[in-house]
Amino acid sequence: MSQANLGAVKVQERPAVPQIAGQRKIKFLFLAGVVVLIALAAIGIEMRSSRKKPIQRQTNETVAVTVTVVHPQKASIAIPVLPGQTEAYTDAPIFAQTSGYLKKWSFDIGAKVKAGDVLAEIDTPEVDQELAQAQAQLKVAQAALNLSEVTDHRSQDLFRRKVIAAEDLDTAVDTYRENEAIVMADQANINQLEALEGFKTIRAPFTGIVTARNTDIGAYIASGSGAQLFRMQQTSPLRVYVSVPQSFAKMVKIGTEGDLKLDEFPGRNFVGHVTNTASAIDPTSRTLLTELQVPNETGELFPGAYALIRLQVHDDTGTVSIPSNALLFRSEGTTVGVVDADSKVEIRKITISLNLGDTLEISQGLSVTDQVIVNPSDSLGNGMTVKFLNQKQPSKE
């Protein structure tokens, strides 16, 4: 090989060493830059995450929807308003038990009387005379009895001494017993006449109101004629009778509450309670005769009045009622929003058994312990956190 070629080779091999070193340096600088960039990115992410946490918390609190909730109420069966009639608790006609002439009366219609008050007095001259005669007859019979008693004792003594025969003793004994029976009969007659004398004074049998007076001073009153002298009614409490349709009969129980409305008292309700039922369906009307009692201490309710009664009958089927403005209409059907103990929303499907306009009766899907959202937003969804309006949020414990 020539020297010229050797020189040429040397010129070509010398610059290779600095070129390789330069490439390595560039690689190192690139890797260092990548590491620095990764570190800076990690630091930036950490700083952004630490800043994002309070911002996210604030955003969640801002996004939480404010709602109003109600608890479902146990539903009442909607029995229609039924016609009824008020009646006195006690209604009694007053008759005379003795014959005579009305001497005086003390109370007229509408008068409030107490048990035992004197309503009227009857003059009974015939009864007075019969009583006097009976008393005289009793005295005669008593005298005959005394004589027969002495004769009986004497006859027994004579019979023991064998002075008289047994037949004479039997006669004396029979006479004594006969006179004794006569005295007892006369005494019974006097007792009867004295009882009639007691009926000369007519008294109120109970505390109540005089609703009729059918006699006057001087009128002749015949015992047993059926002529009604007075009529009295006890109006506190007041009875109310209503015929409940057969379809609701099994729901009416003793103690069931009923609201009464009368035309003469607009805007007022009188509360009564069921005290009795006929326990049998009338085959003609297919209804159950039901009696309620209404307190009437003031006496403002009159017997014989027409009334409208609504019985508050409660069912035991688990049916509850909610406001109609709690409904949500979704693709899955009729639903409502229910808030749980963690203030989270659950969209729950329900079954409506009866629509009463302002309220709905729900047969499935809700209980009285649920918290149902009223006037829910269309954007309400499952898992959404809510706040309560004017109500403390349920505890998360």
Secondary structure as UniProt FT lines:
FT   HELIX           3..13
FT   TURN            14..15
FT   HELIX           16..63
FT   STRAND          65..70
FT   STRAND          73..74
FT   STRAND          76..77
FT   STRAND          82..95
FT   STRAND          100..105
FT   TURN            109..110
FT   STRAND          112..113
FT   TURN            115..116
FT   STRAND          118..123
FT   HELIX           125..160
FT   TURN            161..162
FT   HELIX           166..198
FT   TURN            199..200
FT   STRAND          201..203
FT   STRAND          208..213
FT   TURN            217..218
FT   STRAND          220..221
FT   TURN            223..224
FT   STRAND          228..245
FT   HELIX           246..249
FT   TURN            250..251
FT   TURN            254..255
FT   STRAND          257..261
FT   TURN            263..264
FT   TURN            266..267
FT   STRAND          270..282
FT   TURN            283..286
FT   STRAND          287..294
FT   TURN            297..298
FT   TURN            303..304
FT   STRAND          306..314
FT   STRAND          320..323
FT   HELIX           324..326
FT   STRAND          327..330
FT   TURN            331..332
FT   STRAND          333..339
FT   TURN            341..342
FT   STRAND          344..349
FT   STRAND          351..355
FT   STRAND          359..364
FT   TURN            368..369
FT   STRAND          372..374
FT   TURN            378..379
FT   TURN            382..383
FT   STRAND          385..388
FT   TURN            389..390
//
